[in-house]
Structure formats: C-alpha cells, structure tokens
Amino acid sequence: MCTIYKSKYNSTFAAIIKIISIKMSYLTSESKANYFSGFGGNAKNTGSIEAQIAILTEKINHISNHLSTNKKDFSTQRGLMQMVGKRKSLLAYLSKHNLTGYRSLIEKLGLRK
C-alpha cells in the first residue's frame, strides 16, 4: 500500500474506506441466510420468490436511507428504481400464482398499509 503524506488525502481515503465498509456490511451472508430460511423455507432455497422479495425490500430500504442524505446521487437513484420495478414484477407474479402467500408476505414485510 502506498504511503500518502498529505493529511487532506489521508482523511479522504479514510472516508472512502469507511463508506465502502458501511455499504458492504448491511447485507452479510448470514443475514441473507436468515432471510432465505425465514421466507424461503430453508437457507438453501435461494430461488424462492418470497425470499427474493424480502432481500430486495431490505436493499430498497437501505438505498432509500442512503438517498435521503445524498439527494444528488442519481446513479443510485436509477438502481433503486430498477430494484423497485423488479420487486413489483415479482409481487405481481406471486399474487397471480399464490394469493395467500402474497398476502402473508405483504403483512410480514409491511409493504402495503
């Protein structure tokens, strides 16, 4: 690792490393396994619609909190809109094929009020 002698650069790099560690720490493999076991039946069932919707909801909530402080982060805003669209299509699929599962998932996640 290279050594930087100017103090203003040290604080900038420290801030960048702190941001990267915060972004990566919100959704660990253990928390994903908890979501998959809670919504998908077991930790190995990563393809269940309910678990995918739960993970997307967690990501959406995290990014929404990020955008409340960083209002001009337009690339993240675009990614958020893509995630919302993906969750919407998964919810539509679930409501067509398993209405009781859809209603219980909405209640667990608190999406519709």
Summary of the structure (lengths in Angstrom):
residues: 113
radius of gyration: 18.2
end to end distance: 50.8
largest distance: 61.5
contacts: 266
relative contact order: 0.09
helix: 77%
strand: 0%
